Amino acid sequence: MTDLIVVGAGIVGLAHALAAARRGKRVLVLDRDARANGASVRNFGFVTVTGQERGRVWQRARRSAEVWREIAGPAGITVEQEGLLVVAQRAEAGAVLDAFMATDMAEGCTRLTADQVAALCPQASAPAGGLHSTHDCRVESRDAIPRLARWLATAHGVAFRYGAAVVAVETGAVRLADETRLEAEAIVVCPGDEWAGLFPEICAEERVTRCKLQMLRLAAPGWRLPAPVMADLSMVRYFGYAALPEAAALKARLEADSAEALGWGIHLIAVQSSDGTLVVGDSHDYGPTPDPFAREAIDAAMLRQYAAVLGRPPAVVERWTGTYASAAGHSFVRRPADGVRLVVVTSGTGASTAFALAEEVIGALFASEREVA
């Protein structure tokens, strides 16, 4: 009999498959689609450690980045970029970075002057300097997710069934839409933002909604970023910075001079692919069922943020939207039945934290009945 059935082949589901396979468990992964097509492949592929919420979330991000680096080579996944450059354009942003450097999260980080930022990234405008971190890394998510799945199958014997819609879950078994019943010692359900079919009452209790984002791919600019880039708007969104007292002044300044970007939930992230193209984003729009339409005004606002930090943007060569589950807190793990866990990352940080979260869940599931908070 299968030891573990994982429902969902996005990054959270694959992370649980890996954690179980590393414990010698026989794993079957089920997904209703023909391939991963949700938030896991519609993002930056940016494994963000620096700026994550202080404490457990930050620790999960550090561990997850370690796992990405452990498996990248064996799985044939290229780590496209290492580290993170945070650019400070306003004096208030510089004060936030100074405060951040006084915390335990600053290990492995260097506070940079404006001249040092210019030496590292000549394109970047950083009047208040910046911060460079060595913790973060970036993969090409649309390639990394299928490569990870193939490696789990070939190297760890994980079985996959795509086009298999799970309609019911109970202790020891799942039932598919075609009435097939599959049994396992344990079941982990990782539905992302598709909560209507399985355990909708729990998602309602957790007040889960959706976040829609817009993303852009820009033509290769003819130069290379030294690392993924963030800027001032990120410091009022990522709790590792935003929870610092100094962030209040930065937020007030941004509300005065960047109200449009704040209103659309924009904060600049720019990463670079092996072909030189840049992935740039993103925006945030919340609702139970966000509309599927991308707004040109939002794309234009994101490009204005890019221009302010990195200069004239190259031509847009690709546009897309994505959605992810959103709720207060980083994630939740619930026990709908004995031997069953529902795991949802509700902060858009699946790529950054799922490997560590999965190790916690699988460890508790197979070692004892101790639950993960």
BAMAR-624807 format. One record per atom (N, C-alpha, C): residue in one letter; x, y, z. Coordinates in steps of 0.02 Angstrom, whole numbers, plus 50000, padded with zeros to 5 digits. Layout:
BEGIN
AXYZ/...
***
This chain:
BEGIN
M500424994050000/M500005000050000/M500445006250000/T500215011549967/T500565017949967/T500595020750038/D501175023550056/D501245026550122/D500905033350124/L500985037250070/L500725044050070/L500435045750002/I499835048450002/I499555051649943/I499585059149954/V499855062549904/V499865069849905/V499385072249851/V498915076449870/V498435079349822/V498675086349804/G498895087149742/G499155093649719/G499885093149701/A500045094849638/A500735094149613/A501075100849604/G500845105949640/G501205112249642/G501795111649689/I502125117149703/I502735116849744/I502595114349814/V502015115949843/V501885113649911/V501785106049911/G501415103449862/G501335096149857/G501995092649843/L502395095349797/L503035092149782/L503505092349842/A503475097649881/A503895098049941/A503715092549990/H503065091049998/H502855085650042/H503065078850014/A503025078149948/A503255071849917/A503995070849930/L504395076149924/L505105075549936/L505245073850009/A504925077350055/A505045076050126/A504875068850144/A504335066250116/A504145059250131/A504615054350097/A504805055750035/A505255051249999/A505925050850034/R506165056350062/R506795056350098/R506755052250162/R506155050950186/R506065046550244/R505935039350223/G506005037950158/G505915031150133/G505195029250121/K504745034150117/K504035032550107/K503865031750033/R503375027550020/R503105026649953/R502565031949942/V502665036049890/V502255042049881/V501905041849813/L501265043849814/L500885044949753/L500635052049754/V500765055749699/V500535062649692/V499975062849640/L499425065949658/L498845066549613/L498735073949597/D498555075349535/D498385082149516/D497845081949462/R497365086349466/R496815086249419/R497005088749350/D497535092749345/D497755095349281/D498265090849248/A498405092149184/A498895088149147/A499605089949167/R499695095749197/R500355098049220/R500245103749269/A500765105349306/A500705110949353/A500565117349314/N500045121049334/N499835126749294/N499605132649337/G499705132149402/G499465137349447/G500015142049470/A499955144249533/A500405149249560/A501135147049558/S501255140549563/S501945138049566/S502345139449503/V502015140349446/V502375141749384/V502225148749358/R501855152749396/R501665159449372/R501985164849414/N502565163349442/N502875168149487/N503595169549466/F503975172349510/F504665174149495/F505145168249500/G504945162849535/G505435157649551/G505945160149601/F505765165449636/F506235168849682/F506145165949751/V506665162649776/V506655159749842/V506885165249890/T506395168749918/T506525174849956/T506615173050030/V507195174350056/V507335173350126/V507345180150162/T507745184650136/T507835191250167/T507195195250162/G506955197450220/G506335201250222/G505725197150243/Q505805190550246/Q505255186550271/Q505135188050345/E504535186550368/E504345188150436/E504825185050487/R505035188950534/R505525186850583/R505275180750622/G505715176150637/G505535170250675/G505435164150631/R504875160750641/R504775154250610/R504755154650533/V504425159750506/V504385160250433/V505075161450403/W505455165950433/W506145167250409/W506575160950414/Q506495157150468/Q506875151050476/Q506665145850423/R506015145450409/R505795140950356/R506085142950289/A506115149350276/A506385151650213/A507125149950207/R507505150650261/R508205148950258/R508295141450245/R507905137350278/R507955130150267/R507745128350196/S507215131450172/S506975129850105/S507485131750051/A507825137350061/A508355139250014/A508915134050014/E509065131350073/E509565126050077/E509345119950036/V508705118150042/V508465112250006/V508485113549931/W508285119449909/W508335120949837/W509045119949812/R509535122349850/R510225121549828/R510455114249831/E510185110449878/E510365103249883/E510105099349823/I509495100849801/I509185096749749/I509285099449678/A509495105749672/A509525108849606/A509955104849558/G510565103249578/G511015099549534/G510745092649515/P510585088449564/P510315081849548/P509685082049506/A509265087149516/A508635087549480/A508705091049412/G509305093349396/G509395096849333/G509095103749332/I509015106849390/I508735113449396/I509305118549401/T509285123649360/T509795128849362/T509605134149413/V510055135749458/V509975141549501/V510185147549460/E509695151349438/E509815156749390/E510185162649422/Q510015164049485/Q510325169649520/Q510415167949593/E510915170949623/E511045170149694/E511005176949728/G510755177049790/G510755183049830/G510175187649816/L510205193649844/L509685198749837/L510005205549845/L509805210249803/L510005217249809/L509375221349824/V509355224449882/V508805228849900/V509055236049891/V508725239849848/V508925246649832/V508505251549873/A508825256049907/A508485261149948/A508505267849912/Q507925270349891/Q507895276649854/Q507725282549899/R507395281349953/R507205286749999/R507595286050064/A507705291750096/A508065291650160/A507715287250210/E507045287250209/E506665283050255/E506785275650242/A506895273850179/A507055266850163/A507745265050188/G508205269750183/G508875268450211/G508845267250286/A508405271050321/A508325270050393/A508045263150409/V507595260650367/V507335253950377/V507885248750369/L508305249650318/L508855244950309/L509355245350367/D509485251250393/D509925251850451/D509625248050511/A508975248650521/A508655245050576/A508675237550564/F508565235550503/F508595228450486/F509275225550502/M509805229250488/M510485226850499/M510635225950573/A510225228650617/A510315227850689/A509955221650716/T509605217950673/T509235212050694/T509625205750680/D509375200050707/D509695193750693/D509615191650620/M509135194550585/M509015192750515/M509555195450469/A509995199750494/A510505202850453/A511115198350442/E511125192550475/E511685188050464/E511735186350389/G512325187050361/G512415185750290/G512225191550245/C512065197350275/C511875203250237/C512395208750246/T512465213050196/T512925218650198/T512555225050181/R512625230150223/R512335236750208/R512795240250160/L512525242750105/L512915245850052/L512805253350049/T513315257050032/T513245264150017/T512995264849945/A512805270949927/A512585272249859/A513135270449809/D513755272149825/D514305270449780/D514405262949774/Q514315259349828/Q514395252049826/Q513835248849785/V513225251549790/V512685249049748/V512855250249674/A513105256249659/A513275257949590/A513825253349563/A514305251549605/A514835247049583/A514565240049570/L514065237949610/L513785231349603/L513285231049545/C512885236349538/C512365236549487/C512335243649460/P512715245249408/P512745252149383/P512065254949361/Q511595250649343/Q510945252949320/Q510495255349377/A510645253449439/A510195254649494/A510275261749522/S509705264949535/S509695271449568/S509575270249642/A510065271949683/A510035270349755/A510325276049796/P509995281849798/P510265287449837/P510395285849910/A509995281349939/A510085279650009/A510445272950018/G510785270849966/G511175264649971/G510745258549961/G510935253149994/G510565246949984/G510795241550032/L510575235650018/L510745229750058/L510865223950011/H511385220150024/H511515214049986/H511495208050033/S511105203050012/S511045196850051/S511305190950012/T511575186150047/T511825180050016/T511345174250022/H510785175150058/H510345169450073/H509895167350015/D509675172149976/D509145171049928/D509415167849864/C508955164949825/C509145162249760/C508535162149715/R508645160849651/R508095161049603/R508165155449552/V507595152049539/V507555146949486/V507035149249436/E507025146249378/E506515147749327/E505935143049342/S505415145749374/S504905141449403/S504545137249350/R504425139849291/R504065135949240/R504465129949217/D505125130149226/D505545124249211/D505685120149273/A505785123549330/A505995120149391/A505465115449417/I504835117349415/I504305113149442/I504245106549404/P504195106449337/P504185099949303/P504825095949311/R505395099349314/R506025095649324/R506045092449393/L505785095949443/L505765093149510/L505315087049511/A504745087449478/A504285081649477/A504615075649442/R504945076849386/R505275071249350/R505825068149393/W506195072349430/W506725069649472/W506445065749531/L505905068149560/L505595064249613/L505375057449588/A505145057049526/A504935050649498/A505525046049485/T506045048749454/T506605044449433/T507085042849491/A507215047749534/A507705046749587/A507405044049651/H506765045449663/H506455043549727/H505855038949719/G505695037149658/G505145032549648/G504455035249662/V504395041949664/V503735044949676/V503305043849614/A502695041349624/A502235040249569/A501795046449559/F501645048049497/F501225053749481/F500635051549438/R500055054349452/R499465053449411/R499165060349398/Y499255062749336/Y498955069049317/Y498275067749285/G497855072949283/G497185072049258/G496755067849305/A496945067749369/A496595063749419/A496285068549470/A495645069949462/A495305074649507/A495055071149569/V495305073249627/V495095070449691/V494455074049713/V493935070149727/V493285073049747/V493115071749820/A493485067149852/A493345065749923/A493975063049956/V494065064750019/V494635062450058/V494385060250126/E494625054550149/E494455051950215/E495055048350243/T495015046250304/T495575042550334/T495745036550291/G496355036450267/G496615030650230/G496435030150157/A496065034950129/A495875034150059/A495655040850028/V495715041149962/V495435046649923/V495005043549868/R494505047349845/R494085045149790/R494145050049733/L494245047349672/L494315051549613/L493635052649580/A493615057249533/A492995058849498/A492715052849460/D493155048349438/D492925042349402/D492745036649449/E492675038249514/E492485033449566/E493055028849588/T493655029649560/T494225025749583/T494375027449656/R494505022349696/R494695023349766/R495425021449774/L495815025849803/L496535024649813/L496675025149888/E497055020349913/E497175019949985/E497905021650002/A497995024350062/A498665026050086/A498645026650161/E499215025850192/E499255026650265/E499105033850285/A499345038650246/A499245045650262/A499105049550198/I498765055150205/I498575059350148/I498715066650166/V499035070150120/V499155077350127/V498835080750068/V498395085450082/V498025089050030/V498325096050025/C498565097749965/C498885104249953/C498535107649894/P497945110649905/P497535112949850/P497695119949824/G498175123449855/G498295130249835/G497665134449844/D497465138049792/D496865142249798/D496235138849771/E496275132249759/E495685128549735/E495365124849794/W495015128549836/W494755125649898/W494025123649894/A493685124949838/A492965123849836/A492785116449839/G493225112149814/G493045105049810/G493205101149872/L493755102649905/L493985098749963/L494035103250024/F493675101550076/F493695105050141/F493555112550135/P493045114450099/P492895121650093/P492705124750160/E492425120750206/E492235123650270/E492845125750311/I493395122050304/I494005123950340/I494285130350310/C494305130750244/C494555136750212/C494125142850230/A493475141750238/A493045147250259/A493215149350330/E493345144450374/E493545146050443/E494195150050444/E494645148350399/E495295151750396/E495255158350358/R494645159950332/R494535166050295/R495005166750235/V495055161350198/V495485161350139/V495135164850081/T495495169350049/T495265172349988/T495805171349935/R495755175049881/R496265174449828/R496615181149818/C497235180649795/C497605186549774/C497785185649701/K497595190449659/K497775190449589/K498375194949579/L498865192749540/L499445196849525/L499545197349450/Q499875202749429/Q500075203649359/Q500835203449355/M501075200249302/M501795199349292/M501985201149221/L502615202949212/L502875204749146/L503555201449135/R503675199749072/R504355197849052/R504595203049001/L505185205849016/L505465211048973/L506035208148932/A506145210948873/A506695208848830/A507365209648865/A507855205748845/A508525206148875/A508805213148865/P509035216348919/P509265223348914/P509985224048890/G510345218448885/G511045218848864/G511525219348922/W511285218748982/W511705218549042/W511415213649091/R511795211849142/R511575206849190/R511475210049259/L510925208149290/L510835209949360/L511295205649403/P511595208549455/P512025204549499/P511645199849544/A510995201349552/A510555197449596/A509845199849584/P509335196249607/P508665199149606/P508655205849642/V508215210249619/V508195217049646/V507515218549675/M507505221549735/M506915224449765/M507065231749782/A506535235449801/A506635242449817/A506175244549874/D506045251149879/D505715253949938/D505025250849951/L504625249849899/L503955247249908/L503955240349941/S504475236449929/S504525229749959/S504595230150035/M504885235650058/M505025236250130/M504405237650171/V503855239550140/V503245240450177/V502765234550164/R502995229650127/R502585223750113/R502855217550147/Y503505216650147/Y503815210850178/Y503905212150253/F503625207650293/F503575208950365/F504255209450400/G504775206350371/G505435206850402/G505675214050406/Y505455218250359/Y505595225350361/Y504995229150390/A504395227450366/A503805231450382/A503635231450456/A503835226250493/A503685225950564/A504155230250605/L504675232850575/L505145237150612/L504825244050622/P504935247150679/P504635253750692/P504815258950639/E505405258350611/E505635263250561/E505235262950496/A504885257450485/A504495256750423/A503895261350421/A503665263750479/A503075268250480/A503215274650441/A503805277450450/A503975283650414/A504025282350339/L504295276650321/L504345274950250/L503645274150219/K503205270850255/K502525269950230/K502185276650220/A502265281150268/A501965287750261/A502245291450201/R502875290950189/R503185294150131/R502905291150066/L502845284650064/L502585281350004/L501855282949993/E501475283550046/E500765285550039/E500715292550009/A501215296650021/A501205303449994/A501435303749922/D501945299749903/D502215300449836/D502125294349790/S501845288849817/S501755282849776/S501085279549790/A500575283749798/A499915281249816/A499645276449762/E499775277949699/E499535273649645/E499805266649652/A500455266049662/A500765259449668/A500515255749730/L500455259249786/L500195256149846/L499475253749836/G499085257749802/G498385256049791/G498295249649752/W498745248349706/W498725242149667/W499155236549697/G499415237749756/G499825232649789/G500465231149752/I500745236149719/I501355235049679/I501965235749724/H502415231049717/H503085232049744/H503565228749695/L504085232349678/L504525230249624/L504965224349644/I504935219049603/I505435213749603/I505655212949531/A506295212749519/A506565211449452/A507075205849457/V506965200649418/V507435194949416/V507615193649344/Q508155189849333/Q508395188749265/Q508465181349249/S508285179649188/S508325172749165/S508965171449127/S509105165249112/S509725163449079/S509795166549010/D509225167848977/D509255171048911/D509305178548915/G509365181348974/G509435188548984/G508785192248994/T508225189148979/T507585192548990/T507465193649064/L507055198649079/L506915200549147/L506185198949164/V506065195949222/V505395194949247/V505285200449299/V504745204349289/V504625210249329/V503905210049355/G503805212149416/G503135212549445/G503205215449515/D502685214849554/D502035212349534/D501515216349571/S500875215049557/S500325218649588/S499925213749630/H499465216349671/H499065212049715/H498355214649719/D497885210349700/D497175212049700/D496805206349734/Y496425207749788/Y496145202549830/Y495395201849820/G495155195649822/G494445194349818/G494315186949812/P493725184549830/P493575177349825/P493665174649754/T493455178649704/T493535176649634/T493755182749595/P494395184349595/P494635190149557/P494495189149482/D494365194649448/D494255194049376/D494895191749342/P494845188649283/P495435185849250/P495815190749206/F495625197149208/F495875201949159/F496455205949186/A496975206749146/A497545210949163/A497405218149141/R497565222849183/R497445229949168/R498085233149144/E498045236449086/E498635239749059/E498895245149106/A498435248449142/A498645253749188/A499095250949243/I498955244849265/I499375241849317/I500055240049289/D500065237149229/D500705235549197/D501115241949189/A500795247349167/A501155253649158/A501425256249224/A501045255349277/A501285257649343/A501875253549366/M501865246949353/M502435242749370/M503055244949331/L502955246549267/L503525248649226/L503805255349249/R503375259749275/R503625266049303/R504055264749364/Q503855259949405/Q504265258249463/Q504935255349440/Y504915251149389/Y505535248449361/Y505985254049338/A505695258849299/A506085264349272/A506415268549327/A506055269449382/A506325273449437/A506935270149469/V506955263549466/V507505259849499/V508045257849451/L507865255549391/L508355252449346/L508385255849277/G508045261349269/G508085264949206/G507555262749156/R507635265149095/R507125263949043/R507015256449033/P506385254249039/P506265247049032/P506295244648960/P506565238648949/P506535235748882/P505815234048863/A505715231848802/A505045230248778/A504755224348817/V504095224548826/V503745218948857/V503665213448805/V503885207348822/V503825201748775/V503315196548798/E503085197048861/E502595192248887/E502245195348947/R501585193848952/R501185196149008/R500765190349034/W500645190049099/W500195184949125/W499935186949193/T499415183449215/T499145184349282/T499195177649319/G499145178049384/G499125172049425/G498715173349487/T498515168149521/T498165168949585/T498475164149636/Y498425166149699/Y498635161649753/Y498175162649813/A498155157649856/A497745158049916/A498035163249963/S497595167149993/S497825172550037/S497395172550101/A497735173350157/A497395173950222/A497895176850272/A497655178550330/A498115181150381/A498615175650400/G499235177650409/G499755172850427/G500085169850367/H500595165850380/H500995162850327/H500645156850294/S500335152550335/S500055146250311/S499615143350365/F499255137950347/F498925134150399/F498965126750383/V498985122750435/V498975115450431/V498405113050475/R497925109650445/R497345107250481/R497285099650473/R496925096550521/R496825089350523/R496075087850514/P495855087150451/P495145085750439/P494925078850463/A495405074150464/A495265067250486/A495915064150508/D495875058550544/D496485055050565/D496905053350503/G497545054850507/G497995053150452/G497935057750392/V497545063150397/V497445067850342/V497665074750364/R498045078150321/R498235085050334/R498055089350274/L497775095150288/L497645100350238/L498175105750248/V498565107050197/V499125111750202/V499055117150148/V498995123350170/V498915128950123/V499395134550144/V499825136550098/V500245142450109/V499825148450086/T499715153150131/T499245158650118/T499595165350111/S500225165350094/S500615171550092/S500995172450027/G500865168249977/G501225168849914/G501955166949919/T502135163149969/T502845161449980/T502975153949975/G502595150449933/G502685143349927/G503385141349906/A503645144649854/A504325143049831/A504845144449885/S504695149449927/S505185151649977/S505175147650041/T504615144450057/T504555141350124/T504285134150124/A504045131650067/A503685125250068/A504115119350088/F504745119250068/F505155113350085/F505215112450161/A505325117950196/A505395117450269/A504715115850301/L504185119050278/L503525117650306/L503355110250296/A503505107550237/A503365100550223/A503755095850269/E504375097550283/E504765093450329/E504435093150397/E504175098850420/E503825098950484/E503195094650482/V502805095450430/V502165091850425/V502285084250419/I502735082350375/I502865075150366/I503175072150428/G503635075850460/G503925073250521/G503415071950575/A502945076550583/A502425075650633/A501925070250613/L501765069850549/L501265065250525/L501485057950534/F502115056650521/F502345049750525/F502685048050591/A502875053050630/A503215051550693/A502735051250752/S502215055550752/S501765055850809/S501145059750787/E500695060850833/E500105064950818/E500215072250836/R500835074050853/R500975081050867/R500845085350806/E500485090650814/E500285094850757/E500785100450745/V500785102950683/V501185108750666/V500755114950673/A501015119950707/A500625126150716/A500565129850651/
***
